[in-house]
Structures are given as C-alpha cells and as structure tokens.
Amino acid sequence: GVESNDFQFRRTLATPLRKCAFPIYTLLYFVANQSASLYFVALNIIRDHQTPDTQQFIGMALGLDFICSNNYRMPIILPKSIVFITGTFIGNNCWDEWQLYFESKGYKCIAPAWPHKESPPEELRNRPPWDPIASNRLVTVTDYFAMIIDAMPEKPILIGHSLGGLVVQLLLQRGLGMAGVALHSFPPKGVIRSKITLLKTLWEPIGFFTNAQSTYFVPFRKWKQAFANGMSCEEQKSLYYKYAIPESKKVIRDVFKSTAKIDFKGQHPPLLLTSGTCDQLIPALVNYNNYLQYGHATSITEYREFENSNHLVFDHLHEEAEYVFHWLQGIQSISTLNIT
C-alpha cells in the first residue's frame, strides 16, 4: 500500500480529534511556524480521515502548508470556470454528470471533445480503423486544449481524467490553468517506478507490432477487467455502450516519450492527484509515484486515494466530485488569509 508507517497511530488520533477539529486546527495554525513536525501530523490526519465534518477544514490544512513553506506564496484567486479534459478510450459525454454537479455550485463548465472525436460514441465506433482519430498525438491534443484555454476570458480550473490528467499537468506547466485536478492520471515521463506497471496495463492498446495508422478499440473483455471491474455485468455493458470509443495508438505511445515530460522541480499552480484502490488500468501506486515526484517547496500538491474506486470515476460522482469541490474551496480559502 501507500500508507505511511504511522498510519494506525494517526487513524486512532483522528476519531477524537475530528470532534473538535476547528479549535485544534486553529491552534496548529498559530504554532506552525515553530513546529513544522506538528503541522505534518495534523495534515496527515486530515488526509487520512476525510469525512463530511472534516472536509471543510482542508483550507486550514493548506493554510498550514502556506505558513510552513520557506517562501511567500501569492494569494490564490480561483476562477469560476472549469475545463474538463477527457482521457483515452471514452467519449467526452463522460463528464455530463460532473458538469451538472459543478454548474449547481456556480461554475461555468465546458468539456470539449478531442480532435476528430466530436461525434457521439456510437457513431465513432462505427468508423473504419483508419479514421483521423488515429492521427492524434499527445502534443496535438495538448496544443488543442491550450488553444481553447487561450480563447477564454480567464485562466480556468482544469480537471482531467486518465490521459486527460496528464494533459492537465502539461497545461499547468505552461501556466494555462489556475489550478488542476488529475483524476487517475497517466503519469508523465520520468516517473520511472511506474513505467513497468504502465507498460503491462497498456501493452495491448500501445500495439507495438500493429499498424499505428489504425485506431485501437478496447474489447469488452479488456473493459471488464481494466475499466469497469467490480461492477455488475449489466452495468459494465451499459457503460461500455455509453462511453467506449476508438483510440489513437500514437497518443498512447507518446506517454513514454519526451512530449510527456514534466519539470517536477518547477513552480506550478495548485494540483490535486487522485487514484482508486481498485483501478486496474492506472493502479493507485502509479498515481502516488507521480505525486511524489513533485518537489517545489512553495507549490501546493495534494494526493487522495479513493477506496473501492475503479478507473471510471464518473460512476463515483458524489464521492470524488464532492472531494474535488471541497479541495477547490480549500485552495480558495488561502486567498483570505492575511499572512506576511
């Protein structure tokens, strides 16, 4: 697993502490300058024991992170616009429920399709293997979303899933988002400990010994094992016909090339990476290793692992979407702290 050695100790502490969370977090807020170790204990308790009565204090945890950094962070004013970035193998209709959820919270949301994927999934599935989808590359997809963002009146929040999570990281590196969320993300180049695992899970769609000018369509056998594992057969079939589309082999191969490289030591906007304990396509350890690579002292990078969550986060709307919403609220709360 990815839990630290003192996990059981912190889990035991969490139950009584969460009942008086606000005064404790407030106290830690004021002593954090003198005791960074106390800060880290508090932050880990919050991370490991997220419940409805503690999620609202994420902003305080991030405030502690703010104080304990060596350099001053500029106030963060988040926009009310979100760009959802779809991953591989599925259509952009996967964001329909997420868009409704965040629009109900006052956000303006768009979920543009990738180039050549503007049609409904059923129509895309009926196209021949040499469809223009096969020409998509990681750099062209990233540039495509950069062009969309450049045309917006403000830098948006970026939320991406799967390979879309990698695109989010690449766009944040370009300074094209005010905050980013990478849901069960493909890792950037350089996350060495994840490459063997990733090669194993993506060997079939990479198609090294097949024609790269043709698309790859995930068979239902693979869908059941890697995407919708843990669901009933009927639900697996329903989501397969609802979401599954052909994919470019080239864009998958690009994950292992320099076009997927991130400067992990550089400053970046707030970033949340999530994973699922039951994700068979991008295992949780891959996302955790991705998170560990980020090392800029004054940039906010957070990680959250969801129990019993497979790769289709859209089926876990309430848990993951609500967590993302609270995390964004916590980031926003930093801008209200007058710290010098």
Buried (B, 14 or more C-beta within 10 A) or exposed (E): EBEEEEEEEBBEBBEEBBEEBEEBBEEBBEEBEEEEEBBBBBBBBBBBBBEEEBBBBBBBBBBBBBBBBEEEBEEBEBBEBBBBBBBBBBBBBBBEBBBEBBEEBEBBBBBBBBBBBEBBBEEBBEBEBEBEBBBBBBBBBBBBBBEBBEEBEEBBBBBBBBBBBBBBBBBBBEEBBBBBBBBBBBBBBBBEBBBEBBEEBBEBBBBEEEEBEBBBBBEBEBBBBBBBBBBEEEEBBEBBEBBBBBBBBBBBBBBBEEBBEBEBEEEBBBBBBBBBBBBBBBBBBBBBBBBBBBEBEEBBBBBBBBEEBBBBBBBBEEBBBBBBBBBBBBBBBBBEBEEE
